[in-house]
Amino acid sequence: MILQRKQAFHSAVCRRMQPLVGALDGWRKGRMTNAVVLHTEGKILPMTRVFALATMAICASFSVHAGSLTLFASGEDLATEGFTAPQLTKDGWALEFTRITATFDQITAWQTDPPFMADGPAITGTALLIAGPFTVDLTDADEDDRVALLRVEAAPGHYNALSWALVPDADGFSLVLEGIARKDVREVPFTLRSADSVAHACSEYLGDTRKGFVTDTTGADLEITLHLDHLFGRADKDDADEMNLAAFGFEPFAAGGVHEFTLDGLHLGHVGEGHCHVSML
């Protein structure tokens, strides 16, 4: 009886946490129904923050994730740990990031058959709208270098494609990178920002394990991944590597200060190591 009451309490709390107020500074109240907002912009009151943390802890221990899809964003360890030897930029700079903000919108998970191969801008299949926009700091990530965006109820099936757009935030920039670059005795504070809007149509997540399998009893997750080495290149890769040929490196920004750049011709957006078709908007 005690266990039944505990489960009933957990279930009631979790059903009522939609939308949920985020649990960290910089989060705001969610606007979607049948969804749990995990990381967005704004401010919340301290007592609300305490309740949100407690509620998330309760629901994490209960089967609230069953029949749901959770979306994460990641800049991988290059965002959280920076470019360090031997993984310096292609022109030999070490980068330490204090902030990497990215804004994601028009997010949709797809069940496709046959699988979508990221060979064009259009995905055909059953769509699950996740929406947006979400502005997140990719340096403020968990131990797996991921930032949780949203959890939505999802019909059973394999979500094997993902579409989304990188769009400008309220300040007019879709991607902002701040930090310090170091090379030899030089130390250069920098702010790099892009105002571009870029649509992504992505294939199945590719990583150590397959993702996106939702059942009535289990949930799943998907990930938007930004590969920062496609922007700065890598010193531990060959100069003729396709990524290094397209990447800027850091020398164009070595004067420090604020610089604007274009994402046109770059392929930062992935799903793990899975590819995306990109279109400038």
C-alpha positions in Angstrom: 0.0 0.0 0.0 2.8 2.4 0.9 4.5 1.7 -2.5 1.3 2.2 -4.3 0.7 5.5 -2.6 4.3 6.6 -3.4 3.9 5.7 -7.1 0.6 7.5 -7.3 2.2 10.6 -5.7 5.1 10.4 -8.2 2.7 10.0 -11.1 0.6 13.0 -10.0 3.6 15.3 -9.6 5.1 14.3 -12.9 1.9 14.8 -14.8 1.5 18.3 -13.4 5.0 19.4 -14.3 4.1 20.3 -17.9 5.4 22.8 -18.6 8.1 22.9 -16.0 10.0 25.9 -14.8 13.7 25.3 -15.4 16.0 24.6 -12.5 19.0 26.7 -13.2 19.8 30.4 -13.5 19.1 31.6 -17.1 16.1 29.4 -17.5 12.5 30.6 -18.1 9.1 29.2 -17.8 8.2 26.8 -20.6 5.5 27.5 -23.1 4.6 24.1 -24.6 2.0 21.7 -23.5 2.7 18.0 -23.0 6.3 18.8 -22.7 8.9 19.4 -20.0 11.2 22.4 -20.7 14.7 21.5 -19.4 16.8 24.4 -20.5 15.7 27.8 -21.8 16.2 31.5 -21.2 15.0 33.9 -18.5 14.9 34.0 -14.7 13.0 32.2 -12.0 12.5 32.8 -8.3 14.6 30.9 -5.8 11.7 29.0 -4.3 10.5 28.0 -7.7 14.0 26.8 -8.5 14.0 24.6 -5.4 10.6 23.1 -6.3 11.7 22.5 -9.9 14.8 20.7 -8.7 12.8 18.5 -6.3 10.2 17.8 -8.9 12.9 16.8 -11.4 14.5 14.5 -8.9 11.2 12.8 -8.1 10.4 12.2 -11.7 13.9 11.1 -12.6 13.4 8.1 -10.3 9.9 7.3 -11.7 9.1 6.0 -15.1 8.1 9.5 -16.4 10.4 9.0 -19.4 8.4 6.1 -20.8 6.8 7.0 -24.1 8.9 10.2 -24.4 11.7 11.7 -26.4 14.3 13.9 -24.8 16.3 16.3 -27.0 19.9 17.4 -26.1 22.3 19.8 -27.7 26.1 19.3 -27.5 29.3 21.0 -28.6 31.1 17.9 -27.4 34.4 18.1 -25.4 35.7 20.8 -27.6 33.1 23.1 -26.2 33.5 22.1 -22.5 37.2 21.5 -22.5 38.4 23.7 -25.4 41.0 23.1 -28.0 44.0 21.7 -26.2 47.1 19.9 -27.4 47.2 17.8 -29.5 43.8 18.9 -30.6 44.7 22.6 -31.2 43.2 24.6 -34.0 44.6 23.8 -37.4 46.9 26.8 -37.1 48.1 25.9 -33.6 46.0 27.9 -31.2 44.7 26.7 -27.9 41.1 27.9 -27.2 39.3 28.1 -23.9 35.6 29.0 -24.1 33.7 30.9 -21.4 30.5 30.9 -23.4 29.0 29.3 -26.5 25.4 30.2 -27.1 23.4 28.7 -29.9 19.7 29.1 -30.7 17.8 26.2 -32.1 14.3 26.4 -33.7 11.9 24.5 -35.9 13.0 21.2 -34.3 11.2 18.1 -35.6 12.0 14.4 -35.0 11.0 12.0 -37.7 10.2 8.3 -38.2 11.2 7.5 -41.8 11.0 4.4 -43.9 13.3 4.0 -45.9 15.8 5.8 -43.7 16.6 9.4 -44.6 20.1 9.7 -45.9 20.7 13.5 -45.5 20.8 13.8 -49.2 18.4 16.8 -49.5 16.4 19.4 -47.5 13.1 17.5 -47.4 12.3 14.6 -45.0 9.3 12.4 -45.6 7.8 10.4 -42.8 5.9 10.7 -39.5 6.8 14.0 -37.8 7.0 14.9 -34.1 7.2 18.6 -33.6 9.5 19.6 -30.8 9.5 23.3 -31.8 11.6 26.0 -30.2 13.4 28.4 -30.1 15.9 27.3 -27.4 19.0 29.4 -26.6 21.6 27.4 -24.7 25.2 27.7 -23.5 27.0 24.6 -24.7 29.8 25.1 -22.2 27.2 24.7 -19.4 26.8 21.0 -20.0 26.5 17.7 -18.1 29.2 15.1 -17.7 28.4 13.8 -21.2 28.9 17.3 -22.7 25.2 17.7 -23.3 22.6 20.3 -22.5 19.0 19.1 -22.2 16.5 21.1 -24.2 13.1 19.5 -24.0 11.2 16.2 -23.2 8.0 15.5 -25.2 5.5 12.7 -25.3 6.2 10.5 -28.3 4.4 7.7 -30.0 6.3 4.4 -30.1 8.7 3.9 -33.0 12.2 4.7 -34.1 12.9 8.4 -34.6 15.7 8.1 -37.2 15.9 11.6 -38.6 15.9 15.1 -37.1 15.4 18.5 -38.7 16.2 21.8 -37.0 17.4 25.3 -37.7 20.1 27.5 -36.2 18.5 30.9 -36.0 19.3 34.4 -34.5 18.4 35.0 -30.9 16.9 38.3 -29.6 20.3 39.9 -30.0 20.5 38.9 -33.6 23.0 36.1 -33.4 22.5 32.4 -33.9 26.0 31.4 -32.6 28.3 33.3 -30.2 31.6 32.0 -29.0 33.5 33.8 -26.3 36.8 32.9 -24.7 40.6 33.2 -24.7 43.0 32.0 -27.3 46.6 31.2 -26.6 49.6 30.6 -28.8 53.3 30.9 -27.7 53.3 34.0 -25.4 50.2 35.5 -26.9 46.8 35.5 -25.0 43.9 36.9 -27.0 40.3 37.4 -25.6 37.8 37.0 -28.3 34.0 37.1 -29.2 33.0 35.5 -32.4 29.4 35.7 -33.6 27.3 34.7 -36.6 23.9 36.1 -37.6 23.2 33.4 -40.1 20.2 31.2 -40.2 20.9 27.6 -41.3 18.4 24.8 -41.8 19.5 21.2 -41.1 17.9 18.0 -42.3 19.7 15.2 -40.5 20.0 11.4 -40.9 19.9 8.9 -38.0 22.1 9.7 -35.0 25.5 8.0 -35.3 27.5 7.2 -32.2 28.5 4.5 -29.8 24.9 3.4 -29.5 21.9 3.9 -31.7 19.3 6.4 -30.4 15.6 7.3 -30.9 13.8 4.0 -30.0 10.6 4.9 -28.1 8.3 2.2 -26.7 5.3 2.2 -24.3 7.7 1.4 -21.5 10.9 3.2 -22.4 11.9 6.6 -23.6 14.6 7.7 -25.9 16.8 10.7 -26.6 18.3 12.4 -29.6 21.1 15.0 -29.9 21.9 18.1 -32.0 25.7 18.2 -32.2 27.8 21.1 -33.3 31.3 20.1 -34.4 33.5 23.1 -33.6 36.5 21.6 -35.4 34.6 22.3 -38.6 34.9 26.0 -37.7 38.5 26.0 -36.4 40.1 22.8 -37.9 42.4 20.5 -36.0 46.2 20.5 -35.8 46.2 16.7 -35.3 44.5 16.2 -38.7 46.3 16.4 -42.0 46.4 19.8 -43.7 44.7 18.3 -46.7 41.8 16.9 -44.6 38.5 18.1 -46.0 37.5 19.6 -42.7 40.7 21.5 -42.4 40.5 22.8 -45.9 37.0 24.4 -45.2 37.7 25.5 -41.6 38.8 29.1 -40.8 41.3 28.2 -38.1 41.8 31.0 -35.5 44.3 33.2 -37.4 41.5 35.3 -39.0 40.4 36.3 -35.5 43.9 36.6 -33.9 43.6 40.3 -33.4 41.1 39.6 -30.6 38.0 41.5 -29.8 34.6 41.0 -31.6 34.4 39.4 -35.0 31.5 38.3 -37.1 31.7 35.3 -39.4 29.5 33.4 -41.8 28.4 29.8 -41.5 28.0 29.5 -45.3 30.1 26.7 -46.6 30.6 25.2 -43.1 29.0 22.0 -41.7 29.0 22.4 -38.0 25.6 20.7 -37.5 25.5 17.0 -37.0 23.6 14.3 -35.1 26.5 12.7 -33.2 28.7 11.8 -36.1 25.6 11.5 -38.4 25.4 13.9 -41.3 23.0 16.7 -42.0 22.0 18.4 -45.3 22.4 22.2 -44.6 20.7 25.1 -46.3 21.2 28.8 -45.7 18.0 30.5 -44.9 
